[in-house]
Amino acid sequence: MPSLLTDWHHRLTHRKVWALAAPMILSNISVPLVALVDSTVIGHLPHAHQLGAVAVGATLFTFMVGLMGFLRMGSTGFAAQAAGRADGAALRQVLVQGLLLALSFAVLIGLLALPFSQFALHMIQPGEALHSATEDFFHTRLLGLPAALASYALVGWFLGTQNARAPLAILLTTNLLNIVLNLWFVLGLDWGVLGSARASVIAEWSGALLGLALTRPALRAYPGRIAWAALKRWQAWRPLLAVNRDIFLRSLALQLVFLLITVQGARLGEATVSANALLLNGLLLTAYALDGLAHAVEALCGHAIGVGDRERLRKALVVAGGWSLLVSLGFAALFLTGGHLFIDLQTDIVSVREAAYPYLPYLALLPLVAVWSYLLDGLFIGATRAREMRNAMLLSVLIALPFALFLTTFGNHGLWLAFLGFMALRAATLACLGWRLHKRNLWI
C-alpha cells in the first residue's frame, strides 16, 4: 500500500498520463456524441422505424468495423515499443503495414457486407419499413469503410508515438464534421435516414485524409528509412499479424455480444430496441471517455516495456487506474441523477422514452463495472499481449452465455443483467491473467 500511495503522488506520471489522456478523452467523447446527435436528430422525426433503422444499421456497421479494432490496437503496441527503442525504421514499417492491412480488409469486408446484412436482418425479422430504411442506411455507410479503417491504423500509430494531438485532430475533424453535416442533411435538406449515413461517409474520408497528411511531420522526430524489401518477406509481417489475429478474435467475441443485445432487443419490439440504443449511447459516452485513460496506459506501458523500466510501468498503471475510478464514479452519478434528461434529449417519442426509463439504474451501474476491463485492456495492448486478451474475452463469453440464456426469460431486464455480468467477467478474467504474468515476471 505505501508504494501505491507513493506511485499515486508521482507528479510527473500524472502529467504524462493527462498529456495523453486529455486530448484522447476530448476526441473520444466526440465519437458517442455523433451517435447521440444521430439519435437525437432522427429521434425527432415522426416515425419510430426511422430511429430504429439508424440504431440497427449503425450497429451492423459498427459490428463489422469493430472487428477491425486490431488495426488500431496492434499498431499502438508495436509503435510504442519502437518509439521506446527510438527505432525510426520500425515505426515506418508499422505505419505502412497498418495502412496496407486497412485497405485489404476494407475490400474484404465490402464483399461480405451485403450478404451479412441480409442474414442479420433475417435474424432480426423487422417490419417492412424498418427493413427498407436499415438497408438504405447500411449500404450508404459502406462507402466510408476504407477511410474508417485507415483512421484506425493512423490513430493507433500516433498513440504509440505518444502523439495525442494528431488523433485529436483526426477524431475531432471526423466527428464534429459528422455532427454538422447530420444537422444540415437531415433537418436542413430533409434527407432523413440517408442524410445521416451520407454525413458519416464524408466525415470519415475527411478525417482519414487529414491523418495521412499529419504523418510526415510526426516522423521527423524519429529519423530512419523504411526497408521496403523487408515488407516482401513473411517474417516482417508475422509478429503484427499474430497480434492482430488474436485481437480480431477478441473483438469478434465482443461485437457478437453487442449484436446479440440488438437482436434480442429488436425481438422485444421497436420501442425496446430504440430504447436500448439510447441507453447504450450512455455506455459509449462512458467507454470513450475512459478509453482516453486506457490509451494513455497503452502508450506509457508500451514505452516502459520498450525500455525495460518496471517502475515506470507500475506508476503508469496506478495513476491511470486511480483517475479511471474517479471518472467512472462521475459518470455513474451523472446517469443516476440525470438519466431521464439524457433520454429526453435524444427523443420525444413517448413510447421509446417510457421503454428506456426503467433501465436507467443499469446504465448508472455500468461505468463502475466496466472501468477495470478498459484499464486492463490498455495494459495488455501496450505489452502486445494479444493472446491473453483473446483468452480472457473468450472465457468471459463462455461463462456468461449460459446465464444470458437463462435470463432471457426476464425480458429486457434479463438482457441488461446478462450484459452487466459479462462486463464484470471481462475485468475478472483479465485481472487473473495479468496477475499470473506478474507472478512469473513476464511483463518485461
N, C-alpha and C positions, 0 to 999 in steps of 0.2 A: 504493500500500500504506500509506504513512503516514497518508493521510486516512481509510482504512478503520479503522486502529487507533484514530485519534482519535475517529471516529464510535462505535466499539465501546465506548470508555471514557466516553461521554457518559451520565452517571448519570441525568439527567432523562428521557432517552429510554428507558432501561431501566425506570424506574419507570412511565412511561406505557404501555409495552408490556405489562408484567406486571399493571398495574392493569386492563387489558382482557383479557389472555390468561389470567390465573389463574382468574377466575370462569368463563370460557368453557371452559377445559380441564376444570375440575371438572364443569361441567354437560354438556359434550360427552362425557366419558368415561362418564357415566351412560347415554348412548344405546346404545353397544355392550354395556354391562352388561346392558341389557334383553334384547338378543339372546342374550347369554351365559346369562342366567338362563332365558330361554325354552328354549334348547338343553339346559341342564343339567336343568331340571325335566322336560321332555318326554323328554330322553335317558335318564332313569331309569325311564320307563315300559317295559313289556315288549316292545314291538314296534318294529322299525326303521322301519316305514312311518309311525309317528306322528311321529318326529323328521324324517323326510323330508318329511312334509306341512307341518310348520311351516317347514322350510327353503325348500321350493318356494313355499308360499303367501306367506311373508314376502317372498321375492324378487319375486314378481309384484306385490305391493302396493308394495314399495319402488321397483320399476321405474316404476310409474305415478306415485307421489308424487314420486319423484326427478326426474322430468321437470319438475316444478313448482318445482324449486330456484331458478328465476329469481325467484320471488316473494320469496325472502329476499335473493338476491344483488343484484337490481335495486334493491330498497328500500334496501339498505345504502349503495350508491354515491351515489344521489341524496340520501339523508338526510344522509350525511356531508358532502357538498358544501354542502347547505343549512345545516347546522349551522356549517360553516366561515364562511359568509356571515352567520350569525346571522339567518336568514330564517325566522321562525316560521310565516308563511303557507305557504311552500313545504313545510316539514316536515309541516304538517297535510294538505296536498294529497297528499304521498307516502303518508302513513298511510292515508287514506281510499281512495286508488286501489289500494293493495296489498290492503286488505281486500275491496274490491269485486271485484277480479280473483280473489282466493282463492275467494269464493263462486261466481263464474261458472264457474271451472274445476272446482270440486267437482261442480257439476251436470253439466257436460260429461263429465268422467271417469266419473261414476257411470253415465251412459248407455252409455258404451263399455266399461265394466269387464267385464260378463258375457260379451259375445262375445269380448273379448280373452282372458279366462281360458280359455275353451273352446278357442280357437285355440292358446294356449300349451300347454295340457295335451295337445292332439292332437299337437303337435310333440314333446313330451317322451315321449309314449307310456308313461305309468306303469302299474303294476299296478292292479287294481280297488280294492284297499284304499287305496293311496296316492292315487289319483284322487279317491275319495269324501272322504277326510279333508282333502285340499288344498282342495277346493271349499267344504267347511264352514268352514274357517279363513278363506279369502279372502273369502267372501261376508259373514261377520260383521265382518271388519276394515273393510269398506267403510262401515260405519255411522260410523266415526270420521274419514272422509275430509275433511268440511268443517272440522273442528277442526284436523286436521293441517296443512291448507293455510293456515288463518288464523294458526296459530302460526308458520309460515314467514315470513309477511309481518310479523308483530309482532316476531319476533326480529331480522329484518333491519333493521327501522326503529329499534329500540332500539340496535343496534350502531352504526348510522350516527350516532346522537347521542352516542356514546362512553359509553353507559349499559350496563355489563355486568352490573349487579345484576339488572335486570329479566329478561333472558334466562336468567340463572342460576336465578331463581325459577321461571320458566316451565318450563324443561327439567328441573330437579330435581323439581318437583312432578309433571310428567308421568311421568318415568322411574322415580322412586322409588315412586310410587303403582302404576305398572305392575308393578314387581317384587313389591311386597307382595301385590297382587291376583293375580298369577300364582301365587305360592306358595299362597294361600288357595283360589283357584278350581280349580287343577289337583290339588294334593296334598290340601287340606282337603276340598273339596266333590266331588272326583273327577270334574270336568267334562272332563278330558282336553284334546284339541286345541281344542275350542270355548272352554274356560275361558281358555286363553291369549289367544285372539282377543278375548274379552269384556273381559279385563283391559286390553288395549291401548286399546279403544274408550273405556272410562270414563276412563282416564288422559288420553287426548288431549283430550277435552272439558274436563276439569278444568284442564289447562294453558292452553288457549285462553281460557277464561273469566277465569282469573287475569290473563293478559296484557292483555286488554281493560280490566280494572279498573286496571291499572298505567299505562295511557297518560295518564290525567288528571293525576296528579302529575308525570309526566315532562314534560308540555307547559308547565308553569308556568315553566320556565327559559327558554322561547322564546316570548315574547308575540307574539300575532298572531291573525288570524282567517282561516279558510278561505274562499276565494271559490267558493261553491257554483255560481255561474253559469258559472265557468270550466270546471267539470267537464263541462258540456254541450257544450263545444267540442272538436273533434278535436285542435287544436293543444296542448291541455293534456295529452292522452294520448300524443301521438306520440313524444316522447323516451323515456318509460318503456316503451312498447310496443316500440319499436325495439330497445332494450337487452334487454328480456325475450324478444323473438323470437330474438335471436342466442344468448342464454344457453340458451333452450329447445332449440335445435338442437344446441348443445354438450352439454347434458345428455342429450338423446336418444341421441347417439352413445355417450356414456359408459355410460348404462344398458343399451344394447344389448350392450355388451361384457360387463357383469356377467350379463345374461340369457343370453348365449351360453355363458358359463362354466357356469352352472347347467344349461342344456340339454345341453351336451356331457358334463358330469359325470353327469347322470341317465342318459344313454345308456351310460355305463360301469358302471352298476349302482347299487342303492340305497345300498350301503355307501360307494361313492365320492362320490355327491352329498352324502351326510350328512357325510362326512369333509371335503369341500371347504367345506361350510357352517361347520364348526367352525374350520377354518383361516382362513376369511375373517372370522370373528369377531375373530381376532387383527389382521387388517388394519384392521377397523373401529375397534378399540381404538386402534391407532396413528393412523389417519386423523383420528379425532375429537379426539385429544389435540393433534396437530399443527395441526388446523384452529383450535384456540384461538389459536395464534400467528398463523395466517393471518387470522383475524377481526380481530386487533389491527392487522395490516397494512392490511386493508380500511378500518378506521375512521381510522387515523392518516394513511394515504396520501391517502384521500379528503378529509380535513380539510386536509392540507397543500396539496392541489391546489385546494381551495376558496379558500384564502387566497393561493395562488401562491407557496409557500415551498419552493424546490427543496432547500435544505439540510435542512429538516425531513423531507422525503420520503426523501432518501438515508439519513439517520440511522435512520429507522424500518425501512427495508429491511435495513440492515447489522445492527442489533441483533436484529431478529426472525429474520433468516437465521441468525445465529450460534447463537441459542438453539434454533432448529428443528433444526439439525445435531446439537447435543448431545442433544436429546430423542430424535431418531431413532437415534442410537448406543445410547442406553439401552434402547430397545425391541428393537433388534437383539440386544443382549447377553442381554436377558431371554428372548427366544424361542429363542436358540441354546442357552442353559443350562437353561431350564425349560420347554421346549416340550412334553415328554412329560406333565409335570404339568398344563400348560394343557389338553391334550386330555383327560386322565383326569378332570379336574374337571368336564368337560362331559358325559361319557357313560361308562357302564360296559358298553356293548355292545361285545363283543370285536372283532367284525368291523369296526366303524366305527373303533375305536382303531387296529387294525392297518393299516387303509386310510389313516389320516392320518399315522402316524409317518414314513414315507419322505419326506414333503413338507415337513417342518419346516424344513430349510435354506432353502427358497424363502421361507417366511414370515419367517425371520430377515433375509433379504436385502432384502425388500420395503420396509421403512422407509427404508433408505439410498437406494433408487432413487426412491421416491415423494415424499420430502420436498420436493424442489425444485418439483414441479408444484403442490403445495399452497401453497407460499410465493408463487409467481408468480401463481397464481390470485387470491390476496389483493390483489396489486398491480393487476392488470387490473380486478378488480371495483371496488376503490376509485376507480379512474380512469374507471369506466363504459366501459371499452374492450372491450365485449362482442363486437364483430365480430372482433377479433383473437383472442379466446379461442375463438370458434367456428371460425375458420380453422385454428388450431393443433390443435384436437381432431379436426376432420375430416381434416386432413392426417395426423395420427398414426394414425387408424383405417385410412386408405387404404394407408399404408405397412406397417402391422402385419398387415393381413388376409392377404396372400399368404403371409407367413411362418407365420401361425397355421394356415392350411390345410395347409401342408406338415408342420407339427409335430404335427398330429392323429394322424399315423401312429405317434407315440411315446406314445400313450395320455395318461394324466393328467400324466406328466412333461412332455410336449409342451404340454399346456394351460397349465401353470404357467410354462414358459419363454416361451410366447407372451404371457402376461399381464405378466411382468416386462419383456419388450421393449416392450410397449405403454406401460407406465408410464414407462419411460426416454424413449420418444419424446415423450410429453406434455411432459416437462420441457424436452427439447431444442428442440422447436418453439416453446414459449412463450419460452424464453430468446432464441432467434434473433429473434423478432418484437419482443420487448422491447428488444433491443439496437438494432434498426433505428429504433424510436421514439426511443430515447435519442440516437442519432446525428443525427436530424432535429429534435431539441429539441421533441418533440411531447407529452411527458408533462404539461407545464404550459403 
